[in-house]
Amino acid sequence: MCGIVGYIGSKPAVDILLEGLTNLEYRGYDSAGIAVEVDNKVELYKAEGKLQNLKDIVNKNYTHIAKSTIGIGHIRWATHGVPNTVNAHPHSCNCGRVAVVHNGIIENYKELKAKLEKQGCTFRSQTDTETVAHLVASEYAKCGDLTEAVRLATKQIEGAYALCVIHQDVKDTIVATRRNAPLLVGIGEKEYYVASDVPAIIQYTKKAMYLDDNQIVTLTPDSMKLIDIENNSLEQKIEHLPWEPIALSKMGYKHFMLKEIHEQPDVVRNVLSGKLRAIDEPVCLKEVTLDREKLKKLNRIQIVACGTSLHAALVGKYIIEDFCGIAVDVEPSSEYIYRRTITDENTLVIGVSQSGETADTITAVRLAKKKGSHILIVTNRPDSTMAREADSLVPVNAGIEVSVAATKSYMAQLISFYLLAIYMAEVKESIAKEKLEELKHELIILPQKIEKVLSHKENIQACAKKFSGSKDFVFIARGINYPTALEGALKLKEISYINATGYPAGELKHGPIAMLDESMPVLSILMSGKVYEKILSNSEEAKARNARMIALTDSTDPKLNELFDSTIRVPEICELLSPALAVVPLQLLAYYIAEFLGKDVDQPRNLAKSVTVE
């Protein structure tokens, strides 16, 4: 959940650390800190709150610390201990010689803390991370070797961690290691970078080495040495990073979220590129390696995901069942991992994650893999932990997504599920060719329809202004757009802090209708199709309870003008593909409401981009 950055070389470390933390701020913004070696001493600078508070402190001391060429930094999303300066990373031992930054959770920190306190260690913070600093210092005092001290310390640690360690007595050296938390090393000319994610280092290098679990890397300006936790030397696998630094620019937009919403037409084109070449050609998913004969006989699919990815998975369930006649179960990863895993070699298990580093989903797919299931991963990060666990892969090609609230990655996941469902239907020959060609055509022209929505945002802005004072919000839909209602509600909750809830429209009268009165907005997703009249009827029920009604629709039905206080219209689209169009005005509605309320759109409180702890 937190972000780590490190640098060793010949350039001013403080500039690289702060720039790296700026590009990792989506991973947490409760506090921030850096540790640098200056005049043969490790110095810590920390601040509570947003990164700018740390920058202000550093600027006051810049002349002193600018000469440092080695350092580590951290941006925090708090798990253990309240967000304050004392609990901010880096953490140090009692003597102040060791500095540690950490992403993850040390599950046995209480036991380790008790043991270390008996040895004379005094703890200053409430964090689990400070345990690591004392533990490394204790082991170093015994062996006199920093890499060995880290290795021996991590053998005692239970849980998840990505760690960067420096020691005052070990000049020009960073030791880094990971287990169940992402970490990579960027490679330059006589310099190295360490980071939780690519955005922190992409402007400096395109060469990197991803650490695997229980690997330990030791960096000096002239060398990089890699071992495992048993002290065996390992081969270094250097990879080329596919990202461009321009992805980290707002390109003139006020917020990354707005920029990323507007990128969605091109995201759809990117996902389709090379996979859907023509309506009369089969979909090509070259990284799906599931045997075609086994796929034909497949009778069960499980999809595991969290948050926005879970909503994409629910749409995936609907279309796979509709196209292929295969039973699909969708479950939050956080629930899947705490019950008996009912899966086997005849089940396809699909894990969905924007980052590919979602801890609960990683655990879920590993459990299924142990049962012999074929693992297919849908992710925006083909370089991620989940991608490396995959038997098959569907990369969604959304590019770097900076805003915490997912928009373009959700769109890319939806389109990926459409392609996967069509691919499976073609293999199984479970749907008429004419119907598939019609759907392929709709997919190809979808970007133009999204562009039309994005070029006519005035009514969405007016609707947002009208309802921005609401304390609660209800979204209703049926069928394939029920997940769209959930996603619309989630977006509004995430960035405006309005208590928004999505319901299947038919469930409204089974309890939620009791909440409706003249202060409650109800947004009905009324896309043309087999459930249109049913949702219209549910909307009339809500209107009869004096709810303030909003329609999101592709219909020109004149009855809507009488029933609804506000109407958001989108271009006409086939019902099966409608979630990919309907979600765009809901993203914009959430964005504009949050902006009218003066909220921090890109960095909503208490949230981080990727949840790398369970």
C-alpha positions as CSV (number, residue, x, y, z in Angstrom):
1,M,0.0,0.0,0.0
2,C,2.9,2.4,0.7
3,G,5.5,3.5,-1.7
4,I,9.3,3.0,-1.5
5,V,12.0,4.7,-3.5
6,G,15.8,4.4,-3.2
7,Y,18.8,5.8,-5.1
8,I,22.6,5.2,-5.1
9,G,25.0,6.8,-7.7
10,S,26.6,10.1,-8.3
11,K,23.6,12.5,-8.6
12,P,21.9,14.4,-5.7
13,A,19.8,11.7,-4.1
14,V,17.3,14.0,-2.5
15,D,16.0,15.3,-5.9
16,I,15.5,11.7,-7.1
17,L,13.8,10.6,-3.9
18,L,11.4,13.4,-3.8
19,E,10.5,13.1,-7.5
20,G,10.1,9.4,-7.1
21,L,7.8,9.9,-4.1
22,T,5.8,12.4,-6.1
23,N,5.1,9.7,-8.7
24,L,4.2,7.2,-6.0
25,E,1.9,9.4,-4.0
26,Y,-1.1,7.5,-5.3
27,R,0.1,4.6,-3.1
28,G,-0.4,6.6,0.1
29,Y,-0.3,10.1,1.5
30,D,-0.6,9.9,5.3
31,S,3.0,10.9,5.8
32,A,6.4,10.8,4.0
33,G,10.1,10.7,4.8
34,I,13.6,10.2,3.5
35,A,16.9,9.0,4.9
36,V,20.2,10.2,3.3
37,E,23.8,9.7,4.1
38,V,25.4,13.1,4.8
39,D,28.9,13.7,6.2
40,N,29.2,10.0,7.1
41,K,25.9,10.0,9.0
42,V,22.4,8.8,8.3
43,E,19.9,11.7,8.6
44,L,16.1,11.3,8.7
45,Y,13.6,13.9,7.5
46,K,9.9,13.1,8.0
47,A,6.5,14.9,7.9
48,E,2.9,14.1,8.6
49,G,0.3,14.5,5.8
50,K,0.9,15.2,2.1
51,L,4.3,15.0,0.5
52,Q,4.5,18.8,0.2
53,N,5.0,19.0,3.9
54,L,8.1,16.9,3.6
55,K,9.3,18.9,0.6
56,D,9.0,22.1,2.7
57,I,11.2,20.6,5.4
58,V,13.8,19.3,2.9
59,N,13.9,22.7,1.1
60,K,14.9,24.4,4.4
61,N,17.8,22.0,4.7
62,Y,18.5,21.5,1.0
63,T,22.0,23.0,0.9
64,H,23.2,20.6,3.6
65,I,21.7,17.4,2.2
66,A,22.0,18.1,-1.6
67,K,25.5,16.6,-1.6
68,S,24.2,13.2,-0.6
69,T,24.3,10.6,-3.4
70,I,22.5,7.8,-1.5
71,G,19.2,7.6,0.2
72,I,15.8,5.9,0.7
73,G,12.3,7.4,0.8
74,H,8.8,6.4,1.7
75,I,5.2,7.6,1.2
76,R,2.9,6.0,3.8
77,W,-0.6,4.6,3.9
78,A,-1.1,3.9,7.6
79,T,-1.8,0.3,8.8
80,H,-0.1,0.1,12.2
81,G,-0.1,3.4,14.1
82,V,-1.8,6.7,13.4
83,P,-0.5,9.0,10.6
84,N,2.0,11.2,12.3
85,T,5.6,12.2,12.2
86,V,6.8,9.6,14.7
87,N,5.1,6.8,12.8
88,A,6.3,8.0,9.4
89,H,9.1,6.1,7.7
90,P,12.1,5.8,7.5
91,H,12.5,4.1,10.9
92,S,15.8,3.7,12.7
93,C,17.3,1.7,15.5
94,N,18.3,3.2,18.9
95,C,21.8,4.0,17.8
96,G,20.5,5.8,14.6
97,R,22.9,4.0,12.3
98,V,20.2,1.9,10.5
99,A,17.4,3.3,8.4
100,V,14.6,1.2,7.0
101,V,11.6,1.8,4.8
102,H,8.9,-0.8,4.4
103,N,5.7,-1.6,2.5
104,G,3.6,-4.5,3.9
105,I,2.7,-5.9,7.3
106,I,4.9,-7.7,9.7
107,E,2.5,-10.2,11.2
108,N,4.7,-11.3,14.1
109,Y,5.9,-7.9,15.0
110,K,4.6,-8.1,18.6
111,E,6.6,-11.3,19.3
112,L,9.7,-9.8,17.7
113,K,9.2,-6.5,19.6
114,A,9.0,-8.3,22.9
115,K,12.2,-10.2,22.2
116,L,14.0,-7.0,21.1
117,E,12.8,-5.1,24.2
118,K,14.3,-7.8,26.4
119,Q,17.6,-7.2,24.5
120,G,17.4,-3.5,25.5
121,C,15.8,-1.9,22.4
122,T,13.5,1.1,23.0
123,F,10.6,1.6,20.6
124,R,9.5,5.1,19.7
125,S,6.7,4.4,17.3
126,Q,3.5,2.4,17.1
127,T,4.5,0.8,13.8
128,D,5.4,-2.8,12.9
129,T,8.2,-1.5,10.7
130,E,10.4,-0.2,13.6
131,T,10.8,-3.8,14.6
132,V,12.7,-4.4,11.3
133,A,15.1,-1.6,12.0
134,H,16.0,-2.9,15.5
135,L,16.2,-6.5,14.2
136,V,18.6,-5.6,11.4
137,A,20.7,-3.6,13.8
138,S,20.8,-6.5,16.2
139,E,21.9,-8.9,13.5
140,Y,24.5,-6.5,12.1
141,A,26.0,-6.2,15.6
142,K,26.6,-9.9,15.5
143,C,27.9,-10.4,11.9
144,G,29.2,-7.1,10.7
145,D,27.7,-7.5,7.2
146,L,24.6,-5.6,6.2
147,T,23.4,-8.0,3.5
148,E,23.8,-10.9,6.0
149,A,22.0,-8.9,8.7
150,V,19.0,-8.3,6.4
151,R,19.0,-11.9,5.3
152,L,19.0,-13.2,8.9
153,A,16.4,-10.6,9.9
154,T,14.0,-11.6,7.2
155,K,14.2,-15.2,8.1
156,Q,12.6,-14.3,11.4
157,I,9.8,-12.1,9.8
158,E,6.3,-13.4,9.0
159,G,4.0,-11.5,6.7
160,A,4.5,-9.3,3.7
161,Y,7.3,-6.8,3.1
162,A,9.3,-4.8,0.6
163,L,12.3,-3.3,2.4
164,C,15.1,-0.9,1.7
165,V,17.9,-0.6,4.3
166,I,21.0,1.6,4.6
167,H,23.6,1.6,7.4
168,Q,25.8,4.5,8.5
169,D,28.8,2.2,8.9
170,V,28.4,0.5,5.4
171,K,29.2,3.3,2.9
172,D,27.5,3.6,-0.5
173,T,25.3,0.5,0.0
174,I,21.6,-0.2,-0.2
175,V,20.1,-3.6,0.6
176,A,16.6,-4.3,-0.6
177,T,14.4,-7.4,-0.4
178,R,10.7,-8.4,-0.7
179,R,8.1,-11.0,0.1
180,N,4.5,-10.7,-1.1
181,A,5.0,-7.0,-1.9
182,P,6.3,-5.4,-5.1
183,L,9.8,-4.1,-5.6
184,L,12.1,-3.5,-8.6
185,V,15.6,-2.2,-9.2
186,G,16.2,0.4,-12.0
187,I,19.6,0.1,-13.7
188,G,21.5,3.2,-14.9
189,E,25.2,4.0,-15.6
190,K,27.0,3.5,-12.3
191,E,23.7,4.1,-10.5
192,Y,20.7,2.2,-9.3
193,Y,17.2,3.0,-8.3
194,V,14.8,1.0,-6.1
195,A,11.0,1.5,-6.2
196,S,7.7,-0.1,-5.4
197,D,6.5,0.8,-8.9
198,V,7.7,1.9,-12.3
199,P,6.4,5.5,-12.2
200,A,9.0,6.4,-9.6
201,I,12.0,5.6,-11.9
202,I,10.7,5.6,-15.5
203,Q,12.1,9.1,-16.2
204,Y,15.6,7.9,-15.3
205,T,15.9,4.4,-16.9
206,K,14.1,1.8,-19.1
207,K,16.1,-1.1,-17.7
208,A,15.0,-2.9,-14.5
209,M,15.2,-6.1,-12.5
210,Y,12.0,-7.2,-10.7
211,L,12.7,-8.9,-7.4
212,D,10.9,-12.2,-6.7
213,D,9.8,-13.3,-3.2
214,N,12.7,-13.9,-0.7
215,Q,15.3,-12.4,-3.0
216,I,17.8,-9.9,-1.6
217,V,19.7,-7.4,-3.7
218,T,22.8,-5.4,-2.6
219,L,23.5,-2.2,-4.5
220,T,26.6,0.0,-4.7
221,P,27.4,2.5,-7.4
222,D,29.5,-0.1,-9.2
223,S,27.7,-3.4,-8.5
224,M,24.4,-5.3,-8.1
225,K,24.5,-8.6,-6.3
226,L,21.4,-10.9,-6.0
227,I,20.9,-13.8,-3.6
228,D,18.0,-15.7,-2.1
229,I,17.1,-16.0,1.5
230,E,19.4,-19.1,1.8
231,N,22.4,-17.1,0.6
232,N,22.5,-18.7,-2.9
233,S,23.7,-16.5,-5.7
234,L,21.1,-15.9,-8.3
235,E,21.0,-14.9,-12.0
236,Q,19.9,-11.4,-12.7
237,K,17.0,-11.0,-15.1
238,I,17.1,-7.6,-16.7
239,E,13.9,-6.4,-18.4
240,H,12.9,-3.4,-20.6
241,L,10.2,-1.2,-19.0
242,P,7.3,-0.5,-21.4
243,W,6.2,2.8,-19.9
244,E,6.7,6.4,-21.1
245,P,7.3,9.3,-18.7
246,I,4.6,11.4,-20.5
247,A,2.0,9.1,-18.8
248,L,2.8,10.9,-15.6
249,S,1.8,14.3,-17.0
250,K,-1.7,15.8,-16.6
251,M,-1.5,17.1,-20.2
252,G,-3.4,20.3,-19.4
253,Y,-6.2,18.6,-17.4
254,K,-7.0,19.8,-13.9
255,H,-6.8,16.3,-12.4
256,F,-5.3,13.0,-13.5
257,M,-8.8,11.5,-13.1
258,L,-10.3,13.8,-15.7
259,K,-7.4,13.1,-18.0
260,E,-7.8,9.3,-17.6
261,I,-11.5,9.5,-18.2
262,H,-10.8,11.3,-21.5
263,E,-8.1,8.7,-22.5
264,Q,-10.8,5.9,-22.5
265,P,-11.6,6.0,-26.3
266,D,-7.9,5.4,-27.0
267,V,-7.7,2.8,-24.3
268,V,-10.5,0.8,-26.0
269,R,-8.6,1.1,-29.3
270,N,-5.4,-0.1,-27.6
271,V,-7.1,-3.1,-26.0
272,L,-8.7,-4.1,-29.3
273,S,-5.5,-3.6,-31.3
274,G,-4.1,-6.9,-32.5
275,K,-6.9,-8.8,-30.8
276,L,-9.9,-7.8,-32.9
277,R,-8.7,-7.2,-36.4
278,A,-12.0,-7.5,-38.4
279,I,-15.6,-8.6,-37.6
280,D,-15.2,-11.7,-39.8
281,E,-12.0,-12.9,-38.2
282,P,-11.6,-14.7,-34.9
283,V,-10.5,-12.8,-31.8
284,C,-6.8,-13.4,-31.2
285,L,-5.7,-13.8,-27.6
286,K,-2.2,-15.3,-28.0
287,E,-1.4,-15.2,-24.3
288,V,-4.4,-17.4,-23.4
289,T,-2.8,-20.8,-23.4
290,L,-5.7,-22.9,-22.1
291,D,-6.0,-26.0,-24.3
292,R,-8.9,-25.5,-26.8
293,E,-10.3,-29.0,-26.2
294,K,-10.2,-28.4,-22.4
295,L,-11.9,-25.0,-22.9
296,K,-14.7,-26.7,-24.9
297,K,-15.4,-29.0,-22.0
298,L,-15.1,-26.3,-19.3
299,N,-18.2,-26.2,-17.2
300,R,-17.2,-23.8,-14.4
301,I,-15.3,-20.5,-14.0
302,Q,-14.4,-18.6,-10.8
303,I,-13.5,-14.9,-11.0
304,V,-11.8,-13.3,-8.0
305,A,-11.2,-9.5,-7.7
306,C,-11.6,-6.5,-5.4
307,G,-13.1,-3.1,-5.6
308,T,-13.6,-1.7,-9.2
309,S,-12.1,-4.9,-10.6
310,L,-14.8,-6.8,-8.9
311,H,-17.5,-4.8,-10.8
312,A,-15.7,-5.5,-14.1
313,A,-15.7,-9.2,-13.1
314,L,-19.5,-9.1,-12.5
315,V,-20.0,-7.8,-16.1
316,G,-17.6,-10.5,-17.2
317,K,-19.8,-13.1,-15.5
318,Y,-22.9,-11.9,-17.3
319,I,-21.4,-11.9,-20.8
320,I,-19.5,-15.2,-20.4
321,E,-22.6,-17.0,-19.2
322,D,-24.6,-15.4,-22.0
323,F,-22.1,-16.1,-24.8
324,C,-20.8,-19.5,-23.6
325,G,-23.4,-21.1,-21.3
326,I,-20.7,-21.7,-18.7
327,A,-21.5,-21.2,-15.0
328,V,-19.4,-18.3,-13.6
329,D,-19.0,-17.5,-9.9
330,V,-17.7,-14.1,-8.9
331,E,-16.4,-13.5,-5.4
332,P,-14.4,-10.8,-3.6
333,S,-10.8,-12.1,-3.2
334,S,-10.9,-11.1,0.5
335,E,-13.8,-13.5,1.1
336,Y,-12.5,-16.3,-1.2
337,I,-9.2,-16.7,0.7
338,Y,-10.9,-17.3,4.1
339,R,-13.1,-20.3,3.3
340,R,-12.6,-23.7,1.8
341,T,-11.4,-23.4,-1.8
342,I,-13.7,-25.4,-3.9
343,T,-11.9,-25.7,-7.2
344,D,-9.9,-28.2,-9.2
345,E,-8.1,-28.9,-12.5
346,N,-11.4,-28.6,-14.4
347,T,-12.1,-25.1,-13.2
348,L,-10.8,-21.9,-14.9
349,V,-9.9,-19.3,-12.2
350,I,-9.7,-15.7,-13.4
351,G,-7.9,-13.1,-11.2
352,V,-8.6,-9.4,-12.0
353,S,-6.5,-6.6,-10.7
354,Q,-5.4,-3.2,-12.2
355,S,-2.0,-3.3,-10.5
356,G,-1.5,-7.1,-10.4
357,E,-0.3,-6.6,-6.8
358,T,-3.6,-6.8,-4.9
359,A,-2.6,-8.9,-1.9
360,D,-6.0,-10.7,-1.4
361,T,-6.3,-11.6,-5.1
362,I,-2.7,-12.9,-5.3
363,T,-3.4,-15.2,-2.3
364,A,-6.7,-16.3,-4.0
365,V,-5.1,-17.3,-7.3
366,R,-2.2,-19.1,-5.5
367,L,-4.8,-21.1,-3.5
368,A,-6.6,-22.1,-6.7
369,K,-3.3,-22.9,-8.4
370,K,-2.4,-25.3,-5.7
371,K,-5.7,-27.1,-6.5
372,G,-4.7,-27.6,-10.1
373,S,-6.8,-24.9,-11.7
374,H,-5.7,-23.0,-14.8
375,I,-5.0,-19.4,-13.8
376,L,-5.9,-16.6,-16.1
377,I,-5.0,-13.1,-15.1
378,V,-6.6,-9.9,-16.4
379,T,-4.3,-7.0,-15.4
380,N,-2.9,-3.7,-16.5
381,R,0.5,-4.7,-15.4
382,P,2.1,-7.6,-17.3
383,D,5.2,-7.1,-15.1
384,S,3.3,-7.7,-11.9
385,T,3.3,-10.5,-9.3
386,M,-0.1,-11.8,-10.5
387,A,1.0,-11.9,-14.1
388,R,4.0,-14.0,-13.1
389,E,1.6,-16.4,-11.4
390,A,-0.5,-16.7,-14.5
391,D,-0.9,-19.7,-16.8
392,S,-2.7,-17.4,-19.2
393,L,-2.7,-13.6,-19.4
394,V,-5.0,-10.9,-20.8
395,P,-3.1,-7.6,-20.6
396,V,-5.5,-4.7,-20.6
397,N,-3.1,-2.1,-22.1
398,A,-4.6,0.9,-20.2
399,G,-1.2,2.5,-19.5
400,I,-0.2,4.0,-16.2
401,E,-3.2,5.1,-14.2
402,V,-2.3,7.7,-11.6
403,S,-5.6,8.8,-10.0
404,V,-6.6,6.6,-7.1
405,A,-10.1,6.2,-8.5
406,A,-9.9,3.7,-11.3
407,T,-11.5,4.8,-14.6
408,K,-9.6,3.9,-17.7
409,S,-8.4,0.6,-16.2
410,Y,-12.0,-0.4,-15.5
411,M,-12.9,0.3,-19.1
412,A,-9.9,-1.8,-20.3
413,Q,-11.0,-4.6,-18.0
414,L,-14.5,-4.5,-19.4
415,I,-13.3,-4.6,-23.0
416,S,-10.9,-7.5,-22.1
417,F,-13.8,-9.5,-20.7
418,Y,-15.8,-8.9,-23.9
419,L,-12.8,-10.2,-26.0
420,L,-12.4,-13.2,-23.7
421,A,-16.1,-14.0,-23.9
422,I,-16.1,-13.8,-27.7
423,Y,-12.9,-15.8,-27.9
424,M,-14.4,-18.6,-25.7
425,A,-17.7,-18.5,-27.6
426,E,-15.8,-18.9,-30.9
427,V,-13.9,-21.9,-29.6
428,K,-17.1,-23.5,-28.1
429,E,-19.2,-22.4,-31.2
430,S,-21.8,-21.5,-28.7
431,I,-23.2,-18.4,-30.3
432,A,-24.3,-17.5,-33.9
433,K,-21.7,-16.0,-36.1
434,E,-24.0,-13.1,-37.1
435,K,-24.5,-12.1,-33.5
436,L,-20.7,-12.2,-32.8
437,E,-20.1,-10.0,-35.9
438,E,-22.7,-7.5,-34.7
439,L,-21.0,-7.3,-31.3
440,K,-17.5,-7.0,-32.8
441,H,-18.8,-4.1,-34.9
442,E,-20.2,-2.4,-31.8
443,L,-16.9,-2.8,-30.1
444,I,-15.0,-1.3,-33.0
445,I,-17.2,1.8,-33.0
446,L,-17.5,2.1,-29.2
447,P,-14.6,4.7,-29.0
448,Q,-16.5,7.1,-31.2
449,K,-19.6,6.8,-28.9
450,I,-17.4,7.5,-25.8
451,E,-15.9,10.5,-27.6
452,K,-19.4,11.8,-28.2
453,V,-20.2,11.6,-24.5
454,L,-16.9,13.3,-23.6
455,S,-17.6,16.1,-26.0
456,H,-21.1,16.9,-24.6
457,K,-20.4,17.1,-20.8
458,E,-22.5,20.2,-20.1
459,N,-25.6,18.3,-19.0
460,I,-23.5,16.0,-16.7
461,Q,-21.9,19.1,-15.1
462,A,-25.3,20.7,-14.6
463,C,-26.6,17.5,-13.0
464,A,-23.6,17.3,-10.8
465,K,-24.0,20.9,-9.6
466,K,-27.7,20.3,-8.9
467,F,-27.1,17.2,-6.8
468,S,-23.8,18.1,-5.2
469,G,-25.4,19.0,-1.9
470,S,-26.9,15.5,-1.4
471,K,-25.8,13.5,1.6
472,D,-26.9,10.2,0.2
473,F,-27.3,8.8,-3.3
474,V,-28.9,5.6,-4.8
475,F,-28.0,4.0,-8.1
476,I,-30.4,1.4,-9.6
477,A,-30.1,-0.9,-12.6
478,R,-31.0,-4.4,-13.7
479,G,-29.2,-7.2,-15.5
480,I,-25.9,-6.5,-17.1
481,N,-25.9,-2.9,-15.8
482,Y,-26.3,-3.8,-12.1
483,P,-22.5,-3.8,-11.8
484,T,-22.5,-0.4,-13.5
485,A,-24.7,0.9,-10.7
486,L,-22.3,-0.5,-8.2
487,E,-19.3,1.1,-10.0
488,G,-21.1,4.5,-10.3
489,A,-21.9,4.4,-6.6
490,L,-18.3,3.5,-5.7
491,K,-16.8,6.3,-7.8
492,L,-19.1,8.8,-6.0
493,K,-18.2,7.4,-2.6
494,E,-14.5,7.3,-3.3
495,I,-14.0,10.9,-4.3
496,S,-16.9,12.9,-2.9
497,Y,-17.5,11.0,0.4
498,I,-21.3,11.0,-0.3
499,N,-22.9,7.8,1.0
500,A,-23.8,6.2,-2.4
501,T,-25.2,2.7,-2.8
502,G,-26.0,0.6,-5.9
503,Y,-29.0,-1.7,-5.9
504,P,-30.6,-4.1,-8.3
505,A,-33.7,-2.1,-9.2
506,G,-36.0,-5.0,-8.3
507,E,-34.6,-5.0,-4.8
508,L,-35.6,-1.4,-4.1
509,K,-39.0,-2.4,-2.7
510,H,-37.4,-5.1,-0.5
511,G,-36.1,-2.6,2.0
512,P,-34.1,0.3,0.4
513,I,-37.3,2.1,-0.7
514,A,-37.8,3.0,3.0
515,M,-35.0,5.5,2.7
516,L,-36.5,7.4,-0.1
517,D,-37.9,11.0,0.3
518,E,-37.5,14.4,-1.3
519,S,-33.8,14.6,-0.2
520,M,-32.7,11.3,-1.8
521,P,-31.5,11.3,-5.4
522,V,-32.1,8.0,-7.3
523,L,-30.1,7.5,-10.5
524,S,-31.7,4.9,-12.8
525,I,-29.6,3.3,-15.5
526,L,-32.2,2.8,-18.3
527,M,-30.4,1.4,-21.3
528,S,-32.6,0.0,-24.1
529,G,-33.2,-3.7,-23.9
530,K,-35.1,-6.4,-22.3
531,V,-35.2,-4.9,-18.8
532,Y,-35.9,-1.3,-19.8
533,E,-39.6,-1.4,-19.0
534,K,-38.9,-3.1,-15.6
535,I,-36.4,-0.4,-14.5
536,L,-38.9,2.3,-15.7
537,S,-41.5,0.7,-13.4
538,N,-39.0,0.7,-10.5
539,S,-38.2,4.3,-11.2
540,E,-41.9,5.2,-11.0
541,E,-42.1,3.5,-7.6
542,A,-39.2,5.7,-6.4
543,K,-40.8,8.8,-7.9
544,A,-44.0,8.0,-6.0
545,R,-41.9,8.2,-2.8
546,N,-40.8,11.8,-3.7
547,A,-37.3,10.8,-4.6
548,R,-35.3,13.2,-6.9
549,M,-34.9,11.2,-10.1
550,I,-32.0,11.1,-12.6
551,A,-32.1,9.0,-15.7
552,L,-29.0,7.7,-17.5
553,T,-30.3,6.4,-20.8
554,D,-29.9,5.9,-24.6
555,S,-33.6,6.1,-25.0
556,T,-35.7,8.9,-26.5
557,D,-38.8,7.7,-24.8
558,P,-41.0,10.9,-24.1
559,K,-42.2,9.4,-20.8
560,L,-38.8,10.0,-19.3
561,N,-39.3,13.8,-19.4
562,E,-42.2,13.6,-17.0
563,L,-40.7,11.1,-14.7
564,F,-37.1,12.4,-14.2
565,D,-35.8,15.7,-12.8
566,S,-32.6,15.3,-14.9
567,T,-31.7,13.2,-17.8
568,I,-28.2,12.2,-19.0
569,R,-28.3,10.8,-22.5
570,V,-25.7,8.6,-24.3
571,P,-25.6,7.3,-27.9
572,E,-27.7,4.3,-28.7
573,I,-25.9,1.0,-28.1
574,C,-26.7,-2.7,-27.9
575,E,-27.7,-3.8,-24.4
576,L,-24.8,-6.3,-24.0
577,L,-22.2,-3.6,-24.6
578,S,-24.0,-0.8,-22.7
579,P,-21.9,-1.1,-19.5
580,A,-18.9,0.2,-21.4
581,L,-20.7,3.3,-22.4
582,A,-23.0,3.9,-19.4
583,V,-20.1,4.0,-17.0
584,V,-18.4,7.1,-18.6
585,P,-21.1,9.7,-17.6
586,L,-21.1,8.1,-14.1
587,Q,-17.4,8.7,-13.8
588,L,-17.9,12.3,-14.9
589,L,-20.8,12.8,-12.6
590,A,-18.7,11.6,-9.6
591,Y,-15.8,13.8,-10.8
592,Y,-17.8,17.0,-11.1
593,I,-19.7,16.5,-7.8
594,A,-16.3,16.0,-6.0
595,E,-14.9,19.1,-7.8
596,F,-17.9,21.2,-6.8
597,L,-17.4,20.1,-3.2
598,G,-13.7,21.0,-3.3
599,K,-12.5,17.5,-2.7
600,D,-9.0,16.1,-3.5
601,V,-10.1,14.2,-6.6
602,D,-6.9,12.3,-7.3
603,Q,-6.0,11.5,-3.7
604,P,-9.2,10.8,-1.8
605,R,-8.8,10.4,2.0
606,N,-7.9,6.9,3.4
607,L,-7.4,5.3,0.0
608,A,-4.4,4.2,-2.0
609,K,-4.1,3.0,-5.5
610,S,-3.1,-0.6,-4.9
611,V,-3.9,-2.6,-1.8
612,T,-0.8,-4.7,-1.3
613,V,-1.7,-5.9,2.2
614,E,-4.6,-8.2,3.2
